[in-house]
């Protein structure tokens, strides 16, 4: 696969992870790099570190699919630095339209996943429903209770990165529930490298642990896992509902400025975007 294309897919993942309620894992799934990404991350293990220590760096690099990982993560990092301020502006000044696009993206992505893996297996459909319930709970319940200072940043990184590689569960949303979203976004905008390095260390630890579980599930229960992941995506729709008031979600007909036509257009655009991305993947 062309590494420039992988880099661009990494940028899509980074852009999505900036939006609370939207997951970079969703973009990895619809662009066709999800399973390869999980396998590559899971390959960062003790064996890989031993190969480095004995000087077999090239062998270790091949084991972890190094060029692929580098392209993905460079894309994510560059996207986060390039678009953090833009996302903040859009969510502040054009929230309904921004949320409408991502609402359409999540719905169409979940439908695409299910459509590509249709089954009559009742257990898979039950896992879909359970995924919806878990996604809803994670999207609406505050976690809180995090330590202050760099220890809290480290733990937040470990938890959030586990969410970032799950389609439907947003790392940004988890950071909000942990009370660390503004701290991390501010560190990105102000180039506070100590905070960013500690957060990155937490992310690395979380990745090495959680990716192994996902790799095993995808290898042994692929279709069931896909249905559960699609459910997680649908369960987070409550969080990205475009029309909100001070007390929660409202009907567009009860909103002072619903911008309904524009919102529907952006949902359709998101659906077309997902379709195009899925065709490019093939």
C-alpha positions, 0 to 999 in steps of 0.5 A: 500500500502506498505510504502517502495514502496511509499517511493521509488515512492517518490524518483522517484518524487524527482529525476525527480524534479531535472531535469529542464523540468521534473516533479515529478508529472509525476512520481506520475501519472505513479506510481499510487499515484497522486490522493491520493497525491493531496487528502492528501495534500488538507486535510492539512487545518484549520480543521486539525490544529484545531484537533492538537490544541485540542490534537486530533493528531492521528485524524488529522494524519489520516485525512491528510493520514499522513504516506503516505505523510511522506513516499512520502516526505521522499523519495523526500527529500532523493532523492534530497540530494542523487542525486543533484550532480549526476544530475548536473554532468550528465547534464554537461557532458552527456547532450544529453543522459540525456535529451534523457532519460527524453524526452522518459519518458515524451512522453511515460508517456503522451501516456500512460495517454491518452491510459488509458483514450481514449475518443471521447469527442472533448472537452477533445482533445481540452484541450489536445491541450490547455495543449500543448500550455500552457506547451510550453509557461511556458517552454520557457518564462522567468518570472523574476522580483523576489525579492532578498533575502529570500522573493524571495526564499519564493515566488519561493517556492510557485510558484515552488511547484505548478508546481511540483505537475503538471505532465509535469511542472517541478519545477526545470524549473520554478525555472530557469525561476524565476532565483532561480534554482542555488540558491536552488541547491547551498543551497542543495549542501552546506546545507544552512539551512536558505534558505532551510527552507524558501523555504520549507515554501513557498512550504507548502503554495503553496501546501495548496492552489493549491492542493485544486483546483486540488482535485476539478478538479480531483473529478469533471472533471477527464478525462478532467483534465487528458487530460489537464495534458497530454497536459502540459507534451507534451508541455514541450518537447521543453525544454527537446529536447536532441540536443541543440546549443548556440542559441536553439534546433537543429536537431540531424543531425545538431549537431556536436556530435549527439550520435543518436544511444545511444540517441534512445536507452535511449529513448527506455529504458525510454519507457520500464521503464514507461511500467514497472512502470505502470505494477507495479502500477497495 
